[in-house]
Amino acid sequence: MDSQLSQYLPVLLLLLVATGFAVSTLIISVVAGKLGRRTKTKDVPYECGMVPEGPGNSRMSVKFYLVALMFVLFDIETVFMYPWAVIYKEMLHENAALILGGMVSFIGVLFVGYLYALKKGAFDWKS
């Protein structure tokens, strides 16, 4: 029984060292932060040497988000196409029509979505 408890001693020691490191790092950062010189300029968010003008956040066009979602969509498409391309030769002998039909339907659905986004003007940056 005693030998089983002694096996947990390194885990307990690691837990104590990790906790001590985290607490000491926090204490040192608070003490060093209070010792540093703070000015009004240093307290301005995103300090870069320029006086900030206007609001801190601006409204983005919805088209930006549409393009970002389209990028994610086509990025995921490539993620699904790589495994399909790798096993295509192996599955070609068993059921060629099923594997080709599945990928053609997958690309077809994505192409319809692309045409819809094109029709809605999601890629028109000027307006």
Phi and psi in degrees as a GROMACS rama.xvg file:
@    title "Ramachandran Plot"
@    xaxis  label "Phi"
@    yaxis  label "Psi"
@TYPE xy
-65.8092  -34.5582  ASP-2
-70.1174  -30.81  SER-3
-68.5401  -39.9341  GLN-4
-69.2131  -32.3895  LEU-5
-69.871  -19.9395  SER-6
-72.354  -22.8343  GLN-7
-86.4944  -6.94726  TYR-8
-61.2438  -43.4915  LEU-9
-62.5829  -35.4903  PRO-10
-66.4837  -42.6477  VAL-11
-64.2459  -41.3261  LEU-12
-64.0788  -42.4241  LEU-13
-62.6904  -41.2318  LEU-14
-62.3792  -42.0971  LEU-15
-66.7676  -41.7762  LEU-16
-65.4906  -43.0387  VAL-17
-64.6373  -43.5722  ALA-18
-65.0196  -43.4508  THR-19
-62.1573  -40.7084  GLY-20
-63.956  -44.4616  PHE-21
-63.5977  -45.6993  ALA-22
-66.4249  -43.3779  VAL-23
-66.7083  -36.3027  SER-24
-64.2568  -42.6264  THR-25
-63.5696  -43.2402  LEU-26
-64.6271  -43.8638  ILE-27
-63.2267  -40.2738  ILE-28
-67.1756  -36.2629  SER-29
-68.2344  -44.0967  VAL-30
-66.2081  -44.3879  VAL-31
-66.149  -33.21  ALA-32
-68.5582  -35.6931  GLY-33
-76.2041  -26.5385  LYS-34
-79.5376  -24.3395  LEU-35
-70.9455  153.377  GLY-36
-80.7814  127.566  ARG-37
-112.641  131.304  ARG-38
-120.203  170.748  THR-39
-64.6088  -35.3618  LYS-40
-67.5873  -36.5271  THR-41
-68.2935  -26.7623  LYS-42
-84.4324  -5.24991  ASP-43
-74.6404  131.792  VAL-44
-65.0605  146.504  PRO-45
55.6499  51.4498  TYR-46
-63.9684  126.665  GLU-47
-143.405  13.9353  CYS-48
95.3062  -8.5955  GLY-49
-111.2  146.938  MET-50
-76.5948  127.414  VAL-51
-66.9675  141.949  PRO-52
-125.577  138.561  GLU-53
78.8289  -174.264  GLY-54
-71.8096  158.096  PRO-55
-74.6068  -23.5318  GLY-56
-124.565  147.606  ASN-57
-123.284  155.883  SER-58
-80.4203  135.859  ARG-59
-101.963  150.403  MET-60
-69.3206  147.89  SER-61
-65.2153  -27.6343  VAL-62
-64.0664  -30.257  LYS-63
-60.498  -44.4002  PHE-64
-70.2033  -34.6981  TYR-65
-63.8327  -42.9839  LEU-66
-65.5214  -38.7941  VAL-67
-63.3033  -41.7585  ALA-68
-67.6753  -36.2369  LEU-69
-64.8895  -38.2114  MET-70
-61.7574  -45.31  PHE-71
-62.1827  -41.7218  VAL-72
-60.5905  -48.618  LEU-73
-75.5856  -23.7356  PHE-74
-68.0648  -42.2892  ASP-75
-67.4356  -32.3824  ILE-76
-59.5484  -43.8473  GLU-77
-68.1384  -32.7126  THR-78
-63.7297  -36.5614  VAL-79
-78.6803  -24.2806  PHE-80
-80.0478  -27.8492  MET-81
-62.1233  -51.2659  TYR-82
-62.9548  -35.2453  PRO-83
-61.8034  -43.1056  TRP-84
-67.8463  -32.1903  ALA-85
-70.3676  -41.4236  VAL-86
-95.6243  6.56626  ILE-87
-60.8046  -44.9  TYR-88
-65.1006  -38.6707  LYS-89
-66.3475  -42.2784  GLU-90
-81.9382  -13.5803  MET-91
-62.8512  -33.6766  LEU-92
-73.1759  -32.6749  HIS-93
-82.8839  -59.7599  GLU-94
-146.794  85.7642  ASN-95
-67.8083  -40.3102  ALA-96
-66.3437  -36.691  ALA-97
-66.911  -46.5206  LEU-98
-71.2117  -38.4888  ILE-99
-71.0172  -40.3495  LEU-100
-64.4125  -38.2664  GLY-101
-63.1222  -43.3015  GLY-102
-73.2446  -36.9063  MET-103
-64.4523  -40.7826  VAL-104
-67.4396  -37.4311  SER-105
-63.0763  -47.222  PHE-106
-68.0072  -33.8117  ILE-107
-63.2277  -43.4108  GLY-108
-63.0988  -42.6728  VAL-109
-65.649  -35.892  LEU-110
-67.7918  -37.7436  PHE-111
-63.4182  -41.7111  VAL-112
-63.2147  -37.888  GLY-113
-65.5022  -43.6382  TYR-114
-63.5312  -38.5089  LEU-115
-62.4359  -45.626  TYR-116
-65.408  -36.9314  ALA-117
-65.6571  -40.8882  LEU-118
-65.6958  -37.3465  LYS-119
-76.8972  -8.09548  LYS-120
80.9183  29.674  GLY-121
-67.9978  -22.8342  ALA-122
-101.26  5.23412  PHE-123
-88.2854  104.443  ASP-124
-82.9979  -17.6062  TRP-125
-78.1773  -26.0313  LYS-126
